[in-house]
Amino acid sequence: MGQMRITNRRLCYFVVYTPNWTSIQKIKYDEIFWNTKMAEKLKRFYMECLLPEIVDPLYGKRFEITDIREPEYIKEAQRKKFK
């Protein structure tokens, strides 16, 4: 959906090929799905995860996994996942 949104496409083909079989699915762009499920989550991820790291990178200084910024909503989702 993201690539279709960015490239202003309304249709794409998702192709999986192996030597034994091939699957082709026609995927239609869904504006409602984009607006209700994707847009706000992507904005939040950009503003709270990517942008702070672009402006003030922490991870590249020591290369410690603990240097990666994790907003509280991500930590909460991880806690729920592993309960």
Secondary structure, 3 states (H helix, E strand, C coil): CHHHHHHCCCEEEEEEECCCCEEEEEEECCHHHHHHHHHHHHHHHHHHHHHHHHHCCCHHHHCCHHHCCCCHHHHHHHHHHCC
